[in-house]
Amino acid sequence: MEIVLKMKMDSYEKMKNKLLKDDLVSRASMTFKEAKSVGQSEGYYCYISGTEEQCRKALEMIRERNPKTGEEFVYAEEVSGKEKEKVIEKIKGEEEKASEAFGGIFG
């Protein structure tokens, strides 16, 4: 399963640390990318490729409820459609180029 999350600048560090520290989600393949490198405005993308359980947990983690007030904070949003396809294509393209370059060194 593949999901793409978009985070605002002010919540990027918190979400990145939260996702990477979670035992289940951190075992998925995760790539973080600045939105400008994909032709978008401010913010960051997080591409996650993993099991359904890992992706579902990551989606749960983007929301947090204040236990005192009940107010919900949303630190990221799931991206879909053409925007999601564009981000995944960009990330996979860069990974392929890196892999080819690495293969050329040891090939």
BAKOL-114098 format. One record per residue: residue number from 1; residue in three letters; x, z, y of N, C-alpha, C in turn. Coordinates in nm, 4 decimals, m for minus. Example, Ala and Ser with C-alpha at 12.3 -4.5 7.8 and 13.67 -1.06 7.14 Angstrom:
2
n: 1 | res: ALA | n_east: 1.3190 | n_up: 0.7800 | n_north: m0.5690 | ca_east: 1.2300 | ca_up: 0.7800 | ca_north: m0.4500 | c_east: 1.3200 | c_up: 0.7800 | c_north: m0.3300
n: 2 | res: SER | n_east: 1.2850 | n_up: 0.7080 | n_north: m0.2250 | ca_east: 1.3670 | ca_up: 0.7140 | ca_north: m0.1060 | c_east: 1.2900 | c_up: 0.7870 | c_north: 0.0030
! end
This chain:
107
n: 1 | res: MET | n_east: 0.0849 | n_up: 0.0000 | n_north: m0.1180 | ca_east: 0.0000 | ca_up: 0.0000 | ca_north: 0.0000 | c_east: 0.0891 | c_up: 0.0000 | c_north: 0.1238
n: 2 | res: GLU | n_east: 0.0455 | n_up: m0.0683 | n_north: 0.2264 | ca_east: 0.1200 | ca_up: m0.0755 | ca_north: 0.3512 | c_east: 0.0310 | c_up: m0.0363 | c_north: 0.4679
n: 3 | res: ILE | n_east: 0.0850 | n_up: 0.0488 | n_north: 0.5556 | ca_east: 0.0141 | ca_up: 0.0825 | ca_north: 0.6788 | c_east: 0.1127 | c_up: 0.0747 | c_north: 0.7943
n: 4 | res: VAL | n_east: 0.0585 | n_up: 0.0552 | n_north: 0.9136 | ca_east: 0.1389 | ca_up: 0.0551 | ca_north: 1.0354 | c_east: 0.0727 | c_up: 0.1513 | c_north: 1.1331
n: 5 | res: LEU | n_east: 0.1532 | n_up: 0.2430 | n_north: 1.1852 | ca_east: 0.1060 | ca_up: 0.3389 | ca_north: 1.2841 | c_east: 0.1699 | c_up: 0.3061 | c_north: 1.4176
n: 6 | res: LYS | n_east: 0.0950 | n_up: 0.3230 | n_north: 1.5256 | ca_east: 0.1507 | ca_up: 0.3049 | ca_north: 1.6593 | c_east: 0.1455 | c_up: 0.4391 | c_north: 1.7305
n: 7 | res: MET | n_east: 0.2630 | n_up: 0.4781 | n_north: 1.7813 | ca_east: 0.2755 | ca_up: 0.6072 | ca_north: 1.8483 | c_east: 0.3117 | c_up: 0.5868 | c_north: 1.9945
n: 8 | res: LYS | n_east: 0.2614 | n_up: 0.6748 | n_north: 2.0792 | ca_east: 0.3001 | ca_up: 0.6728 | ca_north: 2.2197 | c_east: 0.4388 | c_up: 0.7344 | c_north: 2.2325
n: 9 | res: MET | n_east: 0.5051 | n_up: 0.7038 | n_north: 2.3414 | ca_east: 0.6406 | ca_up: 0.7537 | ca_north: 2.3655 | c_east: 0.6477 | c_up: 0.9064 | c_north: 2.3545
n: 10 | res: ASP | n_east: 0.5500 | n_up: 0.9745 | n_north: 2.4109 | ca_east: 0.5563 | ca_up: 1.1207 | ca_north: 2.4155 | c_east: 0.5293 | c_up: 1.1883 | c_north: 2.2810
n: 11 | res: SER | n_east: 0.4745 | n_up: 1.1182 | n_north: 2.1851 | ca_east: 0.4495 | ca_up: 1.1788 | ca_north: 2.0545 | c_east: 0.5403 | c_up: 1.1237 | c_north: 1.9441
n: 12 | res: TYR | n_east: 0.6279 | n_up: 1.0295 | n_north: 1.9800 | ca_east: 0.7136 | ca_up: 0.9638 | ca_north: 1.8815 | c_east: 0.8034 | c_up: 1.0620 | c_north: 1.8055
n: 13 | res: GLU | n_east: 0.8797 | n_up: 1.1425 | n_north: 1.8757 | ca_east: 0.9733 | ca_up: 1.2340 | ca_north: 1.8092 | c_east: 0.8999 | c_up: 1.3320 | c_north: 1.7184
n: 14 | res: LYS | n_east: 0.7904 | n_up: 1.3872 | n_north: 1.7684 | ca_east: 0.7134 | ca_up: 1.4835 | ca_north: 1.6890 | c_east: 0.6624 | c_up: 1.4190 | c_north: 1.5604
n: 15 | res: MET | n_east: 0.6039 | n_up: 1.2999 | n_north: 1.5717 | ca_east: 0.5485 | ca_up: 1.2325 | ca_north: 1.4536 | c_east: 0.6585 | c_up: 1.1889 | c_north: 1.3578
n: 16 | res: LYS | n_east: 0.7672 | n_up: 1.1371 | n_north: 1.4097 | ca_east: 0.8770 | ca_up: 1.0924 | ca_north: 1.3246 | c_east: 0.9290 | c_up: 1.2097 | c_north: 1.2420
n: 17 | res: ASN | n_east: 0.9553 | n_up: 1.3217 | n_north: 1.3085 | ca_east: 1.0035 | ca_up: 1.4406 | ca_north: 1.2376 | c_east: 0.9020 | c_up: 1.4914 | c_north: 1.1365
n: 18 | res: LYS | n_east: 0.7774 | n_up: 1.4908 | n_north: 1.1751 | ca_east: 0.6707 | ca_up: 1.5394 | ca_north: 1.0871 | c_east: 0.6607 | c_up: 1.4538 | c_north: 0.9600
n: 19 | res: LEU | n_east: 0.6639 | n_up: 1.3226 | n_north: 0.9759 | ca_east: 0.6545 | ca_up: 1.2318 | ca_north: 0.8611 | c_east: 0.7776 | c_up: 1.2417 | c_north: 0.7714
n: 20 | res: LEU | n_east: 0.8957 | n_up: 1.2487 | n_north: 0.8323 | ca_east: 1.0191 | ca_up: 1.2533 | ca_north: 0.7544 | c_east: 1.0401 | c_up: 1.3873 | c_north: 0.6832
n: 21 | res: LYS | n_east: 0.9792 | n_up: 1.4941 | n_north: 0.7341 | ca_east: 0.9955 | ca_up: 1.6259 | ca_north: 0.6723 | c_east: 0.8935 | c_up: 1.6540 | c_north: 0.5628
n: 22 | res: ASP | n_east: 0.7881 | n_up: 1.5742 | n_north: 0.5566 | ca_east: 0.6866 | ca_up: 1.5958 | ca_north: 0.4538 | c_east: 0.7393 | c_up: 1.5481 | c_north: 0.3183
n: 23 | res: ASP | n_east: 0.7276 | n_up: 1.6322 | n_north: 0.2181 | ca_east: 0.7826 | ca_up: 1.6026 | ca_north: 0.0861 | c_east: 0.7237 | c_up: 1.4756 | c_north: 0.0247
n: 24 | res: LEU | n_east: 0.5943 | n_up: 1.4550 | n_north: 0.0367 | ca_east: 0.5287 | ca_up: 1.3390 | ca_north: m0.0237 | c_east: 0.5528 | c_up: 1.2118 | c_north: 0.0586
n: 25 | res: VAL | n_east: 0.5248 | n_up: 1.2175 | n_north: 0.1874 | ca_east: 0.5333 | ca_up: 1.0996 | ca_north: 0.2736 | c_east: 0.6779 | c_up: 1.0509 | c_north: 0.2870
n: 26 | res: SER | n_east: 0.7722 | n_up: 1.1419 | n_north: 0.2907 | ca_east: 0.9128 | ca_up: 1.1023 | ca_north: 0.3098 | c_east: 0.9674 | c_up: 1.0205 | c_north: 0.1928
n: 27 | res: ARG | n_east: 0.9011 | n_up: 1.0231 | n_north: 0.0783 | ca_east: 0.9456 | ca_up: 0.9429 | ca_north: m0.0364 | c_east: 0.8992 | c_up: 0.7982 | c_north: m0.0286
n: 28 | res: ALA | n_east: 0.8113 | n_up: 0.7682 | n_north: 0.0663 | ca_east: 0.7681 | ca_up: 0.6296 | ca_north: 0.0887 | c_east: 0.8766 | c_up: 0.5584 | c_north: 0.1702
n: 29 | res: SER | n_east: 0.8709 | n_up: 0.4275 | n_north: 0.1715 | ca_east: 0.9630 | ca_up: 0.3502 | ca_north: 0.2548 | c_east: 0.9069 | c_up: 0.3504 | c_north: 0.3967
n: 30 | res: MET | n_east: 0.9867 | n_up: 0.3998 | n_north: 0.4920 | ca_east: 0.9424 | ca_up: 0.4082 | ca_north: 0.6310 | c_east: 1.0422 | c_up: 0.3396 | c_north: 0.7227
n: 31 | res: THR | n_east: 0.9900 | n_up: 0.2624 | n_north: 0.8158 | ca_east: 1.0730 | ca_up: 0.1983 | ca_north: 0.9170 | c_east: 1.0097 | c_up: 0.2244 | c_north: 1.0522
n: 32 | res: PHE | n_east: 1.0900 | n_up: 0.2726 | n_north: 1.1456 | ca_east: 1.0440 | ca_up: 0.2974 | ca_north: 1.2819 | c_east: 1.0999 | c_up: 0.1882 | c_north: 1.3713
n: 33 | res: LYS | n_east: 1.0158 | n_up: 0.1384 | n_north: 1.4620 | ca_east: 1.0544 | ca_up: 0.0238 | ca_north: 1.5458 | c_east: 0.9971 | c_up: 0.0429 | c_north: 1.6856
n: 34 | res: GLU | n_east: 1.0788 | n_up: 0.0167 | n_north: 1.7861 | ca_east: 1.0301 | ca_up: 0.0229 | ca_north: 1.9226 | c_east: 0.9322 | c_up: m0.0926 | c_north: 1.9446
n: 35 | res: ALA | n_east: 0.8202 | n_up: m0.0651 | n_north: 2.0086 | ca_east: 0.7149 | ca_up: m0.1660 | ca_north: 2.0268 | c_east: 0.7637 | c_up: m0.2867 | c_north: 2.1069
n: 36 | res: LYS | n_east: 0.8547 | n_up: m0.2655 | n_north: 2.2006 | ca_east: 0.9059 | ca_up: m0.3762 | ca_north: 2.2827 | c_east: 0.9776 | c_up: m0.4799 | c_north: 2.1970
n: 37 | res: SER | n_east: 1.0398 | n_up: m0.4380 | n_north: 2.0880 | ca_east: 1.1124 | ca_up: m0.5324 | ca_north: 2.0021 | c_east: 1.0184 | c_up: m0.6235 | c_north: 1.9237
n: 38 | res: VAL | n_east: 0.8894 | n_up: m0.5898 | n_north: 1.9254 | ca_east: 0.7890 | ca_up: m0.6706 | ca_north: 1.8571 | c_east: 0.7025 | c_up: m0.7434 | c_north: 1.9605
n: 39 | res: GLY | n_east: 0.7429 | n_up: m0.7341 | n_north: 2.0861 | ca_east: 0.6693 | ca_up: m0.8031 | ca_north: 2.1922 | c_east: 0.5493 | c_up: m0.7266 | c_north: 2.2438
n: 40 | res: GLN | n_east: 0.5442 | n_up: m0.5978 | n_north: 2.2177 | ca_east: 0.4331 | ca_up: m0.5154 | ca_north: 2.2650 | c_east: 0.4798 | c_up: m0.4253 | c_north: 2.3793
n: 41 | res: SER | n_east: 0.3872 | n_up: m0.3524 | n_north: 2.4373 | ca_east: 0.4224 | ca_up: m0.2630 | ca_north: 2.5467 | c_east: 0.4887 | c_up: m0.1363 | c_north: 2.4921
n: 42 | res: GLU | n_east: 0.4888 | n_up: m0.0333 | n_north: 2.5691 | ca_east: 0.5554 | ca_up: 0.0919 | ca_north: 2.5335 | c_east: 0.5053 | c_up: 0.1521 | c_north: 2.4032
n: 43 | res: GLY | n_east: 0.5919 | n_up: 0.2317 | n_north: 2.3430 | ca_east: 0.5552 | ca_up: 0.3036 | ca_north: 2.2221 | c_east: 0.6438 | c_up: 0.2655 | c_north: 2.1057
n: 44 | res: TYR | n_east: 0.6066 | n_up: 0.3142 | n_north: 1.9905 | ca_east: 0.6813 | ca_up: 0.2891 | ca_north: 1.8682 | c_east: 0.5854 | c_up: 0.2594 | c_north: 1.7548
n: 45 | res: TYR | n_east: 0.6353 | n_up: 0.1820 | n_north: 1.6588 | ca_east: 0.5606 | ca_up: 0.1548 | ca_north: 1.5366 | c_east: 0.6297 | c_up: 0.2256 | c_north: 1.4215
n: 46 | res: CYS | n_east: 0.5510 | n_up: 0.2640 | n_north: 1.3243 | ca_east: 0.6035 | ca_up: 0.3169 | ca_north: 1.1996 | c_east: 0.5372 | c_up: 0.2377 | c_north: 1.0873
n: 47 | res: TYR | n_east: 0.6198 | n_up: 0.1644 | n_north: 1.0137 | ca_east: 0.5712 | ca_up: 0.0860 | ca_north: 0.8991 | c_east: 0.5971 | c_up: 0.1706 | c_north: 0.7749
n: 48 | res: ILE | n_east: 0.4925 | n_up: 0.1949 | n_north: 0.6984 | ca_east: 0.5045 | ca_up: 0.2750 | ca_north: 0.5765 | c_east: 0.4573 | c_up: 0.1923 | c_north: 0.4585
n: 49 | res: SER | n_east: 0.5425 | n_up: 0.1820 | n_north: 0.3590 | ca_east: 0.5094 | ca_up: 0.1137 | ca_north: 0.2349 | c_east: 0.5271 | c_up: 0.2155 | c_north: 0.1231
n: 50 | res: GLY | n_east: 0.4175 | n_up: 0.2462 | n_north: 0.0566 | ca_east: 0.4241 | ca_up: 0.3471 | ca_north: m0.0487 | c_east: 0.2965 | c_up: 0.3487 | c_north: m0.1305
n: 51 | res: THR | n_east: 0.2795 | n_up: 0.4566 | n_north: m0.2020 | ca_east: 0.1591 | ca_up: 0.4708 | ca_north: m0.2838 | c_east: 0.0388 | c_up: 0.4977 | c_north: m0.1939
n: 52 | res: GLU | n_east: m0.0782 | n_up: 0.4833 | n_north: m0.2505 | ca_east: m0.2010 | ca_up: 0.5107 | ca_north: m0.1753 | c_east: m0.2018 | c_up: 0.6559 | c_north: m0.1282
n: 53 | res: GLU | n_east: m0.1560 | n_up: 0.7456 | n_north: m0.2131 | ca_east: m0.1521 | ca_up: 0.8885 | ca_north: m0.1806 | c_east: m0.0580 | c_up: 0.9156 | c_north: m0.0623
n: 54 | res: GLN | n_east: 0.0588 | n_up: 0.8516 | n_north: m0.0620 | ca_east: 0.1547 | ca_up: 0.8707 | ca_north: 0.0473 | c_east: 0.0977 | c_up: 0.8190 | c_north: 0.1792
n: 55 | res: CYS | n_east: 0.0374 | n_up: 0.7034 | n_north: 0.1763 | ca_east: m0.0189 | ca_up: 0.6437 | ca_north: 0.2976 | c_east: m0.1385 | c_up: 0.7245 | c_north: 0.3484
n: 56 | res: ARG | n_east: m0.2213 | n_up: 0.7701 | n_north: 0.2577 | ca_east: m0.3370 | ca_up: 0.8514 | ca_north: 0.2961 | c_east: m0.2912 | c_up: 0.9805 | c_north: 0.3640
n: 57 | res: LYS | n_east: m0.1873 | n_up: 1.0436 | n_north: 0.3083 | ca_east: m0.1341 | ca_up: 1.1678 | ca_north: 0.3657 | c_east: m0.0765 | c_up: 1.1412 | c_north: 0.5046
n: 58 | res: ALA | n_east: m0.0058 | n_up: 1.0301 | n_north: 0.5216 | ca_east: 0.0499 | ca_up: 0.9952 | ca_north: 0.6528 | c_east: m0.0626 | c_up: 0.9787 | c_north: 0.7553
n: 59 | res: LEU | n_east: m0.1721 | n_up: 0.9158 | n_north: 0.7146 | ca_east: m0.2860 | ca_up: 0.8983 | ca_north: 0.8056 | c_east: m0.3500 | c_up: 1.0322 | c_north: 0.8416
n: 60 | res: GLU | n_east: m0.3499 | n_up: 1.1262 | n_north: 0.7484 | ca_east: m0.4027 | ca_up: 1.2600 | ca_north: 0.7774 | c_east: m0.3126 | c_up: 1.3332 | c_north: 0.8763
n: 61 | res: MET | n_east: m0.1827 | n_up: 1.3086 | n_north: 0.8671 | ca_east: m0.0860 | ca_up: 1.3805 | ca_north: 0.9486 | c_east: m0.0849 | c_up: 1.3377 | c_north: 1.0950
n: 62 | res: ILE | n_east: m0.1445 | n_up: 1.2244 | n_north: 1.1291 | ca_east: m0.1424 | ca_up: 1.1796 | ca_north: 1.2683 | c_east: m0.2435 | c_up: 1.2563 | c_north: 1.3537
n: 63 | res: ARG | n_east: m0.3264 | n_up: 1.3358 | n_north: 1.2879 | ca_east: m0.4258 | ca_up: 1.4180 | ca_north: 1.3588 | c_east: m0.3943 | c_up: 1.5644 | c_north: 1.3372
n: 64 | res: GLU | n_east: m0.4183 | n_up: 1.6421 | n_north: 1.4415 | ca_east: m0.3937 | ca_up: 1.7854 | ca_north: 1.4334 | c_east: m0.5041 | c_up: 1.8558 | c_north: 1.5103
n: 65 | res: ARG | n_east: m0.5580 | n_up: 1.9608 | n_north: 1.4522 | ca_east: m0.6659 | ca_up: 2.0349 | ca_north: 1.5180 | c_east: m0.6137 | c_up: 2.1703 | c_north: 1.5648
n: 66 | res: ASN | n_east: m0.6425 | n_up: 2.2041 | n_north: 1.6898 | ca_east: m0.6058 | ca_up: 2.3343 | ca_north: 1.7442 | c_east: m0.6975 | c_up: 2.4384 | c_north: 1.6806
n: 67 | res: PRO | n_east: m0.6418 | n_up: 2.5348 | n_north: 1.6046 | ca_east: m0.7260 | ca_up: 2.6326 | ca_north: 1.5351 | c_east: m0.8065 | c_up: 2.7229 | c_north: 1.6290
n: 68 | res: LYS | n_east: m0.7592 | n_up: 2.7429 | n_north: 1.7500 | ca_east: m0.8294 | ca_up: 2.8311 | ca_north: 1.8446 | c_east: m0.9453 | c_up: 2.7617 | c_north: 1.9139
n: 69 | res: THR | n_east: m0.9213 | n_up: 2.6382 | n_north: 1.9596 | ca_east: m1.0232 | ca_up: 2.5679 | ca_north: 2.0375 | c_east: m1.1004 | c_up: 2.4645 | c_north: 1.9570
n: 70 | res: GLY | n_east: m1.0443 | n_up: 2.4219 | n_north: 1.8435 | ca_east: m1.1081 | ca_up: 2.3182 | ca_north: 1.7639 | c_east: m1.0825 | c_up: 2.1788 | c_north: 1.8176
n: 71 | res: GLU | n_east: m1.0081 | n_up: 2.1712 | n_north: 1.9282 | ca_east: m0.9761 | ca_up: 2.0416 | ca_north: 1.9875 | c_east: m0.8830 | c_up: 1.9638 | c_north: 1.8949
n: 72 | res: GLU | n_east: m0.9112 | n_up: 1.8337 | n_north: 1.8802 | ca_east: m0.8297 | ca_up: 1.7496 | ca_north: 1.7933 | c_east: m0.7335 | c_up: 1.6664 | c_north: 1.8773
n: 73 | res: PHE | n_east: m0.6082 | n_up: 1.6624 | n_north: 1.8331 | ca_east: m0.5061 | ca_up: 1.5808 | ca_north: 1.8968 | c_east: m0.4731 | c_up: 1.4653 | c_north: 1.8027
n: 74 | res: VAL | n_east: m0.4666 | n_up: 1.3462 | n_north: 1.8563 | ca_east: m0.4322 | ca_up: 1.2288 | ca_north: 1.7774 | c_east: m0.2981 | c_up: 1.1784 | c_north: 1.8299
n: 75 | res: TYR | n_east: m0.1956 | n_up: 1.1823 | n_north: 1.7441 | ca_east: m0.0597 | ca_up: 1.1469 | ca_north: 1.7848 | c_east: m0.0246 | c_up: 1.0010 | c_north: 1.7593
n: 76 | res: ALA | n_east: m0.1028 | n_up: 0.9330 | n_north: 1.6796 | ca_east: m0.0779 | ca_up: 0.7921 | ca_north: 1.6490 | c_east: m0.2089 | c_up: 0.7278 | c_north: 1.6070
n: 77 | res: GLU | n_east: m0.2085 | n_up: 0.5962 | n_north: 1.6046 | ca_east: m0.3269 | ca_up: 0.5236 | ca_north: 1.5584 | c_east: m0.2843 | c_up: 0.4211 | c_north: 1.4545
n: 78 | res: GLU | n_east: m0.3712 | n_up: 0.3966 | n_north: 1.3594 | ca_east: m0.3422 | ca_up: 0.2943 | ca_north: 1.2587 | c_east: m0.3671 | c_up: 0.1577 | c_north: 1.3199
n: 79 | res: VAL | n_east: m0.2746 | n_up: 0.0667 | n_north: 1.2976 | ca_east: m0.2834 | ca_up: m0.0687 | ca_north: 1.3503 | c_east: m0.3358 | c_up: m0.1598 | c_north: 1.2403
n: 80 | res: SER | n_east: m0.4173 | n_up: m0.2577 | n_north: 1.2780 | ca_east: m0.4711 | ca_up: m0.3510 | ca_north: 1.1782 | c_east: m0.4704 | c_up: m0.4926 | c_north: 1.2348
n: 81 | res: GLY | n_east: m0.5151 | n_up: m0.5854 | n_north: 1.1537 | ca_east: m0.5297 | ca_up: m0.7249 | ca_north: 1.1971 | c_east: m0.3989 | c_up: m0.7940 | c_north: 1.2280
n: 82 | res: LYS | n_east: m0.4029 | n_up: m0.8811 | n_north: 1.3283 | ca_east: m0.2872 | ca_up: m0.9629 | ca_north: 1.3645 | c_east: m0.1690 | c_up: m0.8782 | c_north: 1.4122
n: 83 | res: GLU | n_east: m0.1980 | n_up: m0.7706 | n_north: 1.4821 | ca_east: m0.0905 | ca_up: m0.6831 | ca_north: 1.5299 | c_east: m0.0144 | c_up: m0.6229 | c_north: 1.4116
n: 84 | res: LYS | n_east: m0.0879 | n_up: m0.5776 | n_north: 1.3102 | ca_east: m0.0256 | ca_up: m0.5212 | ca_north: 1.1902 | c_east: 0.0593 | c_up: m0.6275 | c_north: 1.1205
n: 85 | res: GLU | n_east: 0.0042 | n_up: m0.7458 | n_north: 1.1041 | ca_east: 0.0767 | ca_up: m0.8556 | ca_north: 1.0385 | c_east: 0.2052 | c_up: m0.8890 | c_north: 1.1138
n: 86 | res: LYS | n_east: 0.1983 | n_up: m0.8924 | n_north: 1.2456 | ca_east: 0.3143 | ca_up: m0.9250 | ca_north: 1.3283 | c_east: 0.4252 | c_up: m0.8205 | c_north: 1.3109
n: 87 | res: VAL | n_east: 0.3888 | n_up: m0.6936 | n_north: 1.3106 | ca_east: 0.4865 | ca_up: m0.5859 | ca_north: 1.2956 | c_east: 0.5516 | c_up: m0.5925 | c_north: 1.1576
n: 88 | res: ILE | n_east: 0.4708 | n_up: m0.6080 | n_north: 1.0540 | ca_east: 0.5243 | ca_up: m0.6139 | ca_north: 0.9182 | c_east: 0.6156 | c_up: m0.7353 | c_north: 0.9022
n: 89 | res: GLU | n_east: 0.5745 | n_up: m0.8492 | n_north: 0.9547 | ca_east: 0.6552 | ca_up: m0.9711 | ca_north: 0.9464 | c_east: 0.7910 | c_up: m0.9515 | c_north: 1.0156
n: 90 | res: LYS | n_east: 0.7898 | n_up: m0.8902 | n_north: 1.1322 | ca_east: 0.9132 | ca_up: m0.8662 | ca_north: 1.2077 | c_east: 1.0068 | c_up: m0.7729 | c_north: 1.1296
n: 91 | res: ILE | n_east: 0.9539 | n_up: m0.6647 | n_north: 1.0776 | ca_east: 1.0354 | ca_up: m0.5670 | ca_north: 1.0052 | c_east: 1.0905 | c_up: m0.6267 | c_north: 0.8767
n: 92 | res: LYS | n_east: 1.0063 | n_up: m0.6949 | n_north: 0.8002 | ca_east: 1.0532 | ca_up: m0.7555 | ca_north: 0.6747 | c_east: 1.1551 | c_up: m0.8657 | c_north: 0.7016
n: 93 | res: GLY | n_east: 1.1362 | n_up: m0.9412 | n_north: 0.8088 | ca_east: 1.2314 | ca_up: m1.0460 | ca_north: 0.8450 | c_east: 1.3682 | c_up: m0.9876 | c_north: 0.8764
n: 94 | res: GLU | n_east: 1.3700 | n_up: m0.8770 | n_north: 0.9497 | ca_east: 1.4966 | ca_up: m0.8123 | ca_north: 0.9826 | c_east: 1.5635 | c_up: m0.7544 | c_north: 0.8575
n: 95 | res: GLU | n_east: 1.4826 | n_up: m0.7000 | n_north: 0.7668 | ca_east: 1.5381 | ca_up: m0.6445 | ca_north: 0.6434 | c_east: 1.5993 | c_up: m0.7550 | c_north: 0.5574
n: 96 | res: GLU | n_east: 1.5334 | n_up: m0.8708 | n_north: 0.5525 | ca_east: 1.5860 | ca_up: m0.9841 | ca_north: 0.4757 | c_east: 1.7178 | c_up: m1.0340 | c_north: 0.5341
n: 97 | res: LYS | n_east: 1.7253 | n_up: m1.0438 | n_north: 0.6671 | ca_east: 1.8491 | ca_up: m1.0875 | ca_north: 0.7315 | c_east: 1.9626 | c_up: m0.9897 | c_north: 0.7023
n: 98 | res: ALA | n_east: 1.9328 | n_up: m0.8613 | n_north: 0.7076 | ca_east: 2.0352 | ca_up: m0.7603 | ca_north: 0.6798 | c_east: 2.0807 | c_up: m0.7696 | c_north: 0.5351
n: 99 | res: SER | n_east: 1.9860 | n_up: m0.7921 | n_north: 0.4453 | ca_east: 2.0181 | ca_up: m0.8038 | ca_north: 0.3034 | c_east: 2.1054 | c_up: m0.9266 | c_north: 0.2768
n: 100 | res: GLU | n_east: 2.0730 | n_up: m1.0379 | n_north: 0.3421 | ca_east: 2.1522 | ca_up: m1.1601 | ca_north: 0.3264 | c_east: 2.2934 | c_up: m1.1401 | c_north: 0.3794
n: 101 | res: ALA | n_east: 2.3062 | n_up: m1.0749 | n_north: 0.4925 | ca_east: 2.4373 | ca_up: m1.0486 | ca_north: 0.5508 | c_east: 2.5188 | c_up: m0.9577 | c_north: 0.4592
n: 102 | res: PHE | n_east: 2.4540 | n_up: m0.8583 | n_north: 0.4043 | ca_east: 2.5204 | ca_up: m0.7657 | ca_north: 0.3126 | c_east: 2.5642 | c_up: m0.8384 | c_north: 0.1863
n: 103 | res: GLY | n_east: 2.4800 | n_up: m0.9285 | n_north: 0.1375 | ca_east: 2.5125 | ca_up: m1.0087 | ca_north: 0.0200 | c_east: 2.6301 | c_up: m1.1019 | c_north: 0.0456
n: 104 | res: GLY | n_east: 2.6390 | n_up: m1.1515 | n_north: 0.1693 | ca_east: 2.7497 | ca_up: m1.2400 | ca_north: 0.2049 | c_east: 2.8833 | c_up: m1.1678 | c_north: 0.2036
n: 105 | res: ILE | n_east: 2.8790 | n_up: m1.0405 | n_north: 0.2341 | ca_east: 3.0031 | ca_up: m0.9615 | ca_north: 0.2345 | c_east: 3.0541 | c_up: m0.9416 | c_north: 0.0923
n: 106 | res: PHE | n_east: 2.9621 | n_up: m0.9120 | n_north: 0.0013 | ca_east: 3.0007 | ca_up: m0.8814 | ca_north: m0.1359 | c_east: 2.9752 | c_up: m0.9961 | c_north: m0.2339
n: 107 | res: GLY | n_east: 2.9132 | n_up: m1.1039 | n_north: m0.1858 | ca_east: 2.8753 | ca_up: m1.2162 | ca_north: m0.2710 | c_east: 2.9876 | c_up: m1.2918 | c_north: m0.3222
! end
